[in-house]
């Protein structure tokens, strides 16, 4: 039985061939592009409600900086995470009743017959599920973003991740979920000045988050109707049928419009048939986002 997650489904929607390499063949690049996972550190801080654990998560990504520039970048990122998490914890106090990092796994249903797929199940893990004083249930999702404009807000009405989580948790827990508290923290808008020391800049970042909360912290309440969930169920079933056909036929087509996005697809050497390209990859099991993370280090 194969577990389909939102990430897995979106990967295949973006490019079936990438999904083939990553999720069917299980290949991941050996040499990953080095970048500090500020978003992951922020999530760790909100999950544990700890600034210290968030910063530790970030620092464990680069435990031994190779040069002064890398060390300085790490310190600025650590200050950013400290400011983001501290501000978010102050802005959004903990709910009294809730479950953090709640996982679900439910059968994929045929919308016409309600029979369960014999090949797939739907899985996922949400940041938080809370119950308010009035008895209503809400999902809480934390995000980071560089820009939060109208286009960002408009896209949330179509965000399939939110729909997936509501659909999956409602079915698993047999409850009605009223909607989502979608909480977004903007990444820093300031840069280090030429005559400013690293510590001075660190203090300025933290102060900026404290003094401009309305600029950095946003909360949107989002909803999904029963019609939205019914449509999602139909699309999910259709997705599985197309996927089964691809697996039977062995045809996983390439979406070449995605090849050069965000610096280029790491699987291009495989798609181009470059000799020895498979030596650039290692094998990794699927759905690592559903694994338990009991450490404070990098995932």
Secondary structure, DSSP 4 states (H G I P E B T S, - for coil): -EEE-HHHHHHHHH-HHHHIIIIIS-EEESSPPP---HHHHHHHHHHHT-HHHHHHHHHGGGSS-SSHHHHHHHHHHHHHHHHHHHHHHHHSPPPSSEEEEEEEEEEEE-TTT-PEEEEEEEEEEEEEEEE-TTS-EEEEEEEEES---HHHHHHHTT-HHHHHHHHHHHHHHT--EEEEEEEEEEPP-----TT--HHHHHHHHHHHHHH-HHHHEEEEEE---HHHHHHHHHHHHHHHHHHHHHHHHT-----GGGTTGGG--TTHHHHHT-TTGGGGEEE--S-GGGS---SSS--
